[in-house]
């Protein structure tokens, strides 16, 4: 098993444990070293062998996942991925776990159509691999990735023949933001630093369906700007941030002087739904020079090509630097493509966005 990512699965459901085990073991980079029905069994497993990543159920009978997470983080920090069902309470608790040190959230796998299970496999394996990459000095061997499906590009949601409807530069700027692993806390830092009159923002954060509702509500309570989950046809307004709903793609559109979002279903693009590439490419076509693009922490390359298209259309682009990223994947790929005009630390991004917006105004 040398070089493989060792995972401990903690869940009170035998069906979920077996399903997760099957999904993770299907990736040649991952080895499930053990499973546990609750935190007490998990503690015994940890004494026998230390995993690289733990997948942890939120709600369990003898000890809840949050309590166990706190114990892990205080005694022996290990990357933890919270595994939650699609309930309002579960979503809120899972998001609270991020504040206590969890790396990411995944939706509990369940039996369904072949496409659902295939997409779950992609998301869960990628999330666990990203979590392992957050370990200090962690080295992961990268064999050929498992071929679960053809990797679609943003062409799946925006036809190549779509006309460029971006008008000449105006005084109204729109800000497009993309993030993945580590993004929930990065976005909190970014949005809380923005003043109430900030230009309209549209955000894609890789997150399961339903979790984005609770995520937006939590941010709305702590930010000077309004933060809400995007709905189809929502206007992009000054002083407001729209967060793409999980499991739906979100595109920027324009009608006259009004920017708005289109929220629609579709296939995984760059292994994600919502996809940053889809948002960024739509911004390049409908906002052009009137847009600012920001790509933040996350594994993979979703958003890199889209950010390049934004830059080529005249937008100003920003990538988060390596030192402040939880996973320097998406920004790194964008920088390699020459898509970033500026490479900045997380705390420097909000001031630069405001400076650029004021300069345009």
GIWO-V829943 format. One record per residue. N is the residue number from 1. RES is the residue in one letter. PSI is psi in degrees with one decimal (* if undefined). D_LAST is the distance of its C-alpha to the last C-alpha in Angstrom with 1 decimal. Layout:
n:N res:RES psi:PSI d_last:D_LAST
n:N res:RES psi:PSI d_last:D_LAST
This chain:
n:1 res:X psi:9.6 d_last:57.2
n:2 res:X psi:131.3 d_last:56.0
n:3 res:X psi:-13.1 d_last:52.3
n:4 res:X psi:154.4 d_last:51.6
n:5 res:X psi:120.8 d_last:49.3
n:6 res:X psi:126.3 d_last:51.7
n:7 res:X psi:136.8 d_last:50.6
n:8 res:X psi:122.9 d_last:52.2
n:9 res:X psi:124.6 d_last:51.8
n:10 res:X psi:111.7 d_last:52.2
n:11 res:X psi:139.7 d_last:52.6
n:12 res:X psi:-10.9 d_last:55.3
n:13 res:X psi:121.9 d_last:55.6
n:14 res:X psi:-34.6 d_last:57.9
n:15 res:X psi:-45.1 d_last:56.4
n:16 res:X psi:-42.7 d_last:52.9
n:17 res:X psi:-45.4 d_last:54.3
n:18 res:X psi:-40.8 d_last:56.1
n:19 res:X psi:-44.9 d_last:53.2
n:20 res:X psi:-42.1 d_last:50.8
n:21 res:X psi:-46.0 d_last:53.5
n:22 res:X psi:-42.7 d_last:54.1
n:23 res:X psi:-48.7 d_last:50.3
n:24 res:X psi:-40.0 d_last:49.8
n:25 res:X psi:-14.7 d_last:53.1
n:26 res:X psi:-16.0 d_last:52.1
n:27 res:X psi:124.2 d_last:49.6
n:28 res:X psi:-10.8 d_last:51.6
n:29 res:X psi:-7.6 d_last:49.3
n:30 res:X psi:139.7 d_last:50.1
n:31 res:X psi:122.8 d_last:53.4
n:32 res:X psi:106.1 d_last:54.0
n:33 res:X psi:-27.4 d_last:56.2
n:34 res:X psi:164.1 d_last:57.1
n:35 res:X psi:159.0 d_last:56.3
n:36 res:X psi:141.7 d_last:56.9
n:37 res:X psi:-16.6 d_last:57.4
n:38 res:X psi:171.6 d_last:55.9
n:39 res:X psi:-28.9 d_last:54.6
n:40 res:X psi:-41.1 d_last:58.2
n:41 res:X psi:-38.4 d_last:59.3
n:42 res:X psi:-40.1 d_last:56.0
n:43 res:X psi:-38.6 d_last:56.9
n:44 res:X psi:-41.6 d_last:60.2
n:45 res:X psi:-38.5 d_last:58.6
n:46 res:X psi:-31.0 d_last:56.3
n:47 res:X psi:-25.9 d_last:59.4
n:48 res:X psi:-37.4 d_last:60.9
n:49 res:X psi:140.7 d_last:57.8
n:50 res:X psi:122.6 d_last:54.2
n:51 res:X psi:168.2 d_last:51.7
n:52 res:X psi:-31.8 d_last:48.5
n:53 res:X psi:143.9 d_last:46.8
n:54 res:X psi:130.3 d_last:47.8
n:55 res:X psi:127.3 d_last:46.9
n:56 res:X psi:123.3 d_last:47.4
n:57 res:X psi:144.8 d_last:48.0
n:58 res:X psi:-47.4 d_last:46.2
n:59 res:X psi:115.5 d_last:49.1
n:60 res:X psi:151.8 d_last:52.7
n:61 res:X psi:-47.7 d_last:55.8
n:62 res:X psi:-31.2 d_last:57.1
n:63 res:X psi:128.3 d_last:53.9
n:64 res:X psi:162.1 d_last:50.3
n:65 res:X psi:-34.6 d_last:47.9
n:66 res:X psi:-45.0 d_last:45.6
n:67 res:X psi:-43.5 d_last:48.6
n:68 res:X psi:-38.5 d_last:49.7
n:69 res:X psi:-44.5 d_last:46.3
n:70 res:X psi:-40.3 d_last:46.3
n:71 res:X psi:-42.8 d_last:49.7
n:72 res:X psi:-48.0 d_last:48.7
n:73 res:X psi:-26.7 d_last:45.7
n:74 res:X psi:-24.6 d_last:47.7
n:75 res:X psi:-47.3 d_last:50.7
n:76 res:X psi:84.5 d_last:49.8
n:77 res:X psi:125.8 d_last:46.2
n:78 res:X psi:139.6 d_last:46.1
n:79 res:X psi:125.4 d_last:43.3
n:80 res:X psi:132.4 d_last:43.6
n:81 res:X psi:119.5 d_last:42.3
n:82 res:X psi:136.1 d_last:42.6
n:83 res:X psi:110.7 d_last:44.3
n:84 res:X psi:150.1 d_last:43.7
n:85 res:X psi:165.8 d_last:44.7
n:86 res:X psi:73.5 d_last:42.3
n:87 res:X psi:152.7 d_last:42.8
n:88 res:X psi:-44.5 d_last:40.4
n:89 res:X psi:-42.8 d_last:42.3
n:90 res:X psi:-39.3 d_last:42.6
n:91 res:X psi:-45.7 d_last:38.9
n:92 res:X psi:-43.6 d_last:38.0
n:93 res:X psi:-42.1 d_last:40.8
n:94 res:X psi:-39.8 d_last:39.8
n:95 res:X psi:-35.3 d_last:36.2
n:96 res:X psi:-31.8 d_last:37.7
n:97 res:X psi:-31.4 d_last:39.7
n:98 res:X psi:-39.3 d_last:36.6
n:99 res:X psi:-25.1 d_last:36.0
n:100 res:X psi:2.7 d_last:39.7
n:101 res:X psi:-4.7 d_last:39.3
n:102 res:X psi:146.9 d_last:39.8
n:103 res:X psi:-41.6 d_last:37.9
n:104 res:X psi:171.1 d_last:37.4
n:105 res:X psi:137.4 d_last:38.5
n:106 res:X psi:154.1 d_last:40.6
n:107 res:X psi:138.8 d_last:42.1
n:108 res:X psi:129.7 d_last:45.8
n:109 res:X psi:145.5 d_last:47.4
n:110 res:X psi:159.1 d_last:49.6
n:111 res:X psi:139.8 d_last:51.9
n:112 res:X psi:-152.5 d_last:50.4
n:113 res:X psi:163.2 d_last:49.9
n:114 res:X psi:-40.7 d_last:50.2
n:115 res:X psi:-41.1 d_last:46.5
n:116 res:X psi:-46.7 d_last:45.6
n:117 res:X psi:-36.1 d_last:47.7
n:118 res:X psi:-44.2 d_last:46.5
n:119 res:X psi:-36.6 d_last:42.9
n:120 res:X psi:-39.8 d_last:43.9
n:121 res:X psi:-46.1 d_last:45.6
n:122 res:X psi:-50.7 d_last:42.5
n:123 res:X psi:-47.2 d_last:40.3
n:124 res:X psi:-46.0 d_last:42.9
n:125 res:X psi:-44.1 d_last:44.1
n:126 res:X psi:-39.0 d_last:40.6
n:127 res:X psi:-42.9 d_last:39.7
n:128 res:X psi:-41.2 d_last:42.9
n:129 res:X psi:-41.9 d_last:42.5
n:130 res:X psi:-40.9 d_last:38.9
n:131 res:X psi:-42.0 d_last:40.4
n:132 res:X psi:-32.4 d_last:43.1
n:133 res:X psi:-13.7 d_last:40.5
n:134 res:X psi:-9.6 d_last:39.1
n:135 res:X psi:139.3 d_last:42.3
n:136 res:X psi:130.4 d_last:42.3
n:137 res:X psi:21.2 d_last:44.0
n:138 res:X psi:126.4 d_last:44.9
n:139 res:X psi:124.6 d_last:45.9
n:140 res:X psi:125.9 d_last:46.1
n:141 res:X psi:140.4 d_last:48.1
n:142 res:X psi:85.7 d_last:46.3
n:143 res:X psi:179.5 d_last:48.9
n:144 res:X psi:127.8 d_last:48.0
n:145 res:X psi:150.2 d_last:46.0
n:146 res:X psi:136.8 d_last:47.9
n:147 res:X psi:94.0 d_last:47.4
n:148 res:X psi:-26.4 d_last:46.8
n:149 res:X psi:159.6 d_last:44.8
n:150 res:X psi:133.9 d_last:42.9
n:151 res:X psi:112.1 d_last:39.4
n:152 res:X psi:149.5 d_last:37.2
n:153 res:X psi:-179.7 d_last:33.8
n:154 res:X psi:-11.9 d_last:30.8
n:155 res:X psi:-24.6 d_last:32.7
n:156 res:X psi:-24.8 d_last:34.7
n:157 res:X psi:-22.7 d_last:31.8
n:158 res:X psi:111.4 d_last:29.9
n:159 res:X psi:145.6 d_last:32.3
n:160 res:X psi:-26.3 d_last:31.8
n:161 res:X psi:1.7 d_last:31.9
n:162 res:X psi:125.9 d_last:28.9
n:163 res:X psi:151.6 d_last:26.7
n:164 res:X psi:112.7 d_last:23.2
n:165 res:X psi:13.2 d_last:21.2
n:166 res:X psi:126.5 d_last:17.7
n:167 res:X psi:178.3 d_last:16.0
n:168 res:X psi:159.4 d_last:13.9
n:169 res:X psi:136.9 d_last:10.4
n:170 res:X psi:179.6 d_last:8.2
n:171 res:X psi:-10.7 d_last:4.8
n:172 res:X psi:116.7 d_last:7.2
n:173 res:X psi:144.7 d_last:8.2
n:174 res:X psi:141.2 d_last:11.9
n:175 res:X psi:124.4 d_last:13.8
n:176 res:X psi:130.6 d_last:17.4
n:177 res:X psi:136.7 d_last:20.0
n:178 res:X psi:138.1 d_last:23.7
n:179 res:X psi:161.7 d_last:26.5
n:180 res:X psi:-123.3 d_last:30.3
n:181 res:X psi:125.1 d_last:33.0
n:182 res:X psi:-5.1 d_last:31.8
n:183 res:X psi:-27.9 d_last:28.6
n:184 res:X psi:-43.0 d_last:29.5
n:185 res:X psi:-35.4 d_last:29.4
n:186 res:X psi:-42.9 d_last:26.5
n:187 res:X psi:-37.1 d_last:24.3
n:188 res:X psi:-46.5 d_last:25.5
n:189 res:X psi:-44.7 d_last:24.5
n:190 res:X psi:-51.0 d_last:21.0
n:191 res:X psi:-35.7 d_last:20.3
n:192 res:X psi:-18.7 d_last:22.0
n:193 res:X psi:-2.7 d_last:19.7
n:194 res:X psi:140.3 d_last:16.5
n:195 res:X psi:167.6 d_last:15.5
n:196 res:X psi:-23.2 d_last:15.9
n:197 res:X psi:22.3 d_last:12.3
n:198 res:X psi:143.9 d_last:11.6
n:199 res:X psi:157.0 d_last:10.3
n:200 res:X psi:140.1 d_last:13.5
n:201 res:X psi:140.4 d_last:16.0
n:202 res:X psi:131.6 d_last:19.2
n:203 res:X psi:135.2 d_last:21.9
n:204 res:X psi:117.0 d_last:25.2
n:205 res:X psi:122.5 d_last:27.7
n:206 res:X psi:113.9 d_last:31.2
n:207 res:X psi:144.3 d_last:33.3
n:208 res:X psi:160.6 d_last:36.3
n:209 res:X psi:146.7 d_last:36.1
n:210 res:X psi:-32.8 d_last:36.1
n:211 res:X psi:-29.5 d_last:35.0
n:212 res:X psi:-27.7 d_last:31.3
n:213 res:X psi:-51.7 d_last:31.9
n:214 res:X psi:-37.3 d_last:33.3
n:215 res:X psi:-47.1 d_last:30.7
n:216 res:X psi:-40.9 d_last:27.8
n:217 res:X psi:-39.8 d_last:29.7
n:218 res:X psi:-43.0 d_last:30.3
n:219 res:X psi:-37.5 d_last:26.7
n:220 res:X psi:-29.4 d_last:25.8
n:221 res:X psi:-22.1 d_last:28.2
n:222 res:X psi:-2.5 d_last:26.7
n:223 res:X psi:152.5 d_last:22.9
n:224 res:X psi:-31.2 d_last:20.5
n:225 res:X psi:163.4 d_last:18.9
n:226 res:X psi:134.2 d_last:21.1
n:227 res:X psi:126.6 d_last:22.8
n:228 res:X psi:155.6 d_last:25.0
n:229 res:X psi:134.4 d_last:27.0
n:230 res:X psi:140.7 d_last:25.6
n:231 res:X psi:155.1 d_last:27.7
n:232 res:X psi:132.9 d_last:27.9
n:233 res:X psi:7.4 d_last:25.4
n:234 res:X psi:135.6 d_last:23.3
n:235 res:X psi:146.2 d_last:19.8
n:236 res:X psi:109.8 d_last:16.9
n:237 res:X psi:148.9 d_last:15.3
n:238 res:X psi:136.8 d_last:12.7
n:239 res:X psi:15.7 d_last:15.0
n:240 res:X psi:142.1 d_last:17.5
n:241 res:X psi:130.1 d_last:19.0
n:242 res:X psi:128.7 d_last:21.6
n:243 res:X psi:124.7 d_last:24.5
n:244 res:X psi:130.4 d_last:26.5
n:245 res:X psi:141.6 d_last:30.0
n:246 res:X psi:141.1 d_last:32.8
n:247 res:X psi:10.2 d_last:34.9
n:248 res:X psi:143.2 d_last:32.4
n:249 res:X psi:146.8 d_last:29.9
n:250 res:X psi:127.3 d_last:26.3
n:251 res:X psi:147.2 d_last:24.3
n:252 res:X psi:135.3 d_last:20.8
n:253 res:X psi:168.4 d_last:21.1
n:254 res:X psi:137.0 d_last:19.3
n:255 res:X psi:105.8 d_last:20.7
n:256 res:X psi:-123.4 d_last:18.8
n:257 res:X psi:0.6 d_last:15.3
n:258 res:X psi:125.0 d_last:16.8
n:259 res:X psi:139.9 d_last:16.9
n:260 res:X psi:170.8 d_last:20.1
n:261 res:X psi:147.3 d_last:22.6
n:262 res:X psi:123.1 d_last:26.1
n:263 res:X psi:121.4 d_last:28.6
n:264 res:X psi:153.5 d_last:31.9
n:265 res:X psi:167.6 d_last:35.0
n:266 res:X psi:178.0 d_last:35.9
n:267 res:X psi:166.1 d_last:37.6
n:268 res:X psi:132.2 d_last:36.7
n:269 res:X psi:126.9 d_last:34.2
n:270 res:X psi:35.8 d_last:34.2
n:271 res:X psi:16.0 d_last:36.7
n:272 res:X psi:154.9 d_last:34.3
n:273 res:X psi:105.9 d_last:33.4
n:274 res:X psi:157.6 d_last:30.5
n:275 res:X psi:136.5 d_last:29.5
n:276 res:X psi:-38.8 d_last:26.3
n:277 res:X psi:-41.3 d_last:26.9
n:278 res:X psi:-47.2 d_last:27.0
n:279 res:X psi:-48.9 d_last:23.6
n:280 res:X psi:-41.0 d_last:22.0
n:281 res:X psi:-40.7 d_last:23.7
n:282 res:X psi:-36.6 d_last:22.7
n:283 res:X psi:-37.8 d_last:19.0
n:284 res:X psi:-32.0 d_last:19.6
n:285 res:X psi:-31.0 d_last:21.1
n:286 res:X psi:-11.9 d_last:19.0
n:287 res:X psi:-34.7 d_last:15.4
n:288 res:X psi:-122.2 d_last:15.8
n:289 res:X psi:-14.2 d_last:12.8
n:290 res:X psi:1.9 d_last:10.6
n:291 res:X psi:154.3 d_last:12.5
n:292 res:X psi:135.4 d_last:13.1
n:293 res:X psi:134.5 d_last:16.9
n:294 res:X psi:124.6 d_last:19.0
n:295 res:X psi:129.6 d_last:22.7
n:296 res:X psi:-173.9 d_last:24.9
n:297 res:X psi:141.9 d_last:28.6
n:298 res:X psi:154.0 d_last:31.2
n:299 res:X psi:150.4 d_last:34.2
n:300 res:X psi:-160.5 d_last:34.4
n:301 res:X psi:12.1 d_last:32.0
n:302 res:X psi:127.0 d_last:30.2
n:303 res:X psi:-20.4 d_last:26.5
n:304 res:X psi:-50.6 d_last:27.2
n:305 res:X psi:-37.3 d_last:27.6
n:306 res:X psi:-39.1 d_last:24.8
n:307 res:X psi:-38.0 d_last:22.3
n:308 res:X psi:-41.2 d_last:23.7
n:309 res:X psi:-38.6 d_last:23.1
n:310 res:X psi:-45.0 d_last:19.4
n:311 res:X psi:-43.8 d_last:19.2
n:312 res:X psi:-24.0 d_last:21.2
n:313 res:X psi:-1.6 d_last:19.0
n:314 res:X psi:-1.1 d_last:16.0
n:315 res:X psi:155.2 d_last:14.6
n:316 res:X psi:136.4 d_last:14.2
n:317 res:X psi:146.8 d_last:17.2
n:318 res:X psi:137.0 d_last:18.7
n:319 res:X psi:139.9 d_last:22.4
n:320 res:X psi:141.5 d_last:24.2
n:321 res:X psi:165.3 d_last:26.8
n:322 res:X psi:-40.7 d_last:30.5
n:323 res:X psi:-30.3 d_last:31.4
n:324 res:X psi:1.2 d_last:29.3
n:325 res:X psi:143.3 d_last:30.2
n:326 res:X psi:-43.0 d_last:33.2
n:327 res:X psi:117.5 d_last:33.8
n:328 res:X psi:69.3 d_last:32.2
n:329 res:X psi:-66.9 d_last:32.7
n:330 res:X psi:-47.6 d_last:29.6
n:331 res:X psi:-38.4 d_last:27.3
n:332 res:X psi:-44.3 d_last:30.2
n:333 res:X psi:-37.5 d_last:30.7
n:334 res:X psi:-42.0 d_last:27.0
n:335 res:X psi:-40.8 d_last:27.2
n:336 res:X psi:-32.7 d_last:30.5
n:337 res:X psi:-7.6 d_last:29.0
n:338 res:X psi:24.4 d_last:26.3
n:339 res:X psi:-12.9 d_last:23.7
n:340 res:X psi:122.6 d_last:21.8
n:341 res:X psi:-34.4 d_last:19.4
n:342 res:X psi:140.4 d_last:19.7
n:343 res:X psi:114.2 d_last:22.7
n:344 res:X psi:156.3 d_last:22.2
n:345 res:X psi:159.5 d_last:24.4
n:346 res:X psi:-45.0 d_last:23.8
n:347 res:X psi:-14.6 d_last:22.8
n:348 res:X psi:-10.6 d_last:20.2
n:349 res:X psi:-47.8 d_last:18.3
n:350 res:X psi:-48.4 d_last:16.6
n:351 res:X psi:-35.9 d_last:15.3
n:352 res:X psi:-38.5 d_last:14.1
n:353 res:X psi:-44.5 d_last:12.3
n:354 res:X psi:-41.3 d_last:10.4
n:355 res:X psi:-45.7 d_last:9.9
n:356 res:X psi:-39.9 d_last:8.6
n:357 res:X psi:-41.1 d_last:6.2
n:358 res:X psi:-38.3 d_last:4.9
n:359 res:X psi:-37.7 d_last:5.5
n:360 res:X psi:-33.7 d_last:3.8
n:361 res:X psi:* d_last:0.0
